[in-house]
Amino acid sequence: MRKIILLGSSVAGLFLLATAALVLAGLNDKLAPADVIVVPGNTILPDGTPSPRLQARLDVALQQFQAHRAPRILVSGATGKEGFDEAASMARYLQSRGVPSSAILEDNQGWTTEATARNAAALMHEHGWTTAMVATQYFHVPRFKLALERSGIAVSGQVHAPYFELRDLYSVPRETVGYAVYYARP
């Protein structure tokens, strides 16, 4: 019984350390020039506008765009259960804040983090772009960076959306597991 308790404690301790490392990595913004800022989608409200969580991602990307760290923003998402195209809603949000439509690229096939990374890489390769900045929630930054890098994209910078909610208590440990799964895959 003692060995089981020791093993369980060790596994729990390792999980907590990994979770803390991912959180710290995601909170550590790196501001650097990039060819494009990539913003993964998230919930759209019933009125067709981005949720506060998604608005925070878009706002932090907008700040980097306005600081001239990248000349364009790629918004990626899919049509969620609400029935709205996330990428189109994200593009409208950015346009309403002064981003020219010519500086916004839409990927409406970003069903998952991996799909968003694959689609972003294909689009970037098509245009000869090599570097991306990631703009997402702090807990999602490490896995999204890993997915982009595995798709052949150099992630030159990262910014986290300054939005925290009770749901993070679920999302943070989920991302620890998600990162481990992504990392373990070839």
Secondary structure, 3 states (H helix, E strand, C coil): CHHHHHHHHHHHHHHHHHHHHHHHHHHCCECCCCCEEEEECCCECCCCCECHHHHHHHHHHHHHHHCCCCCCEEEECCECCCCCEHHHHHHHHHHCCCCCHHHEEEECCCCCHHHHHHHHHHHHHHHCCCEEEEEECCCCHHHHHHHHHHCCCEEEEEEECCCCCCCHHHHHHHHHHHHHHHHHCC
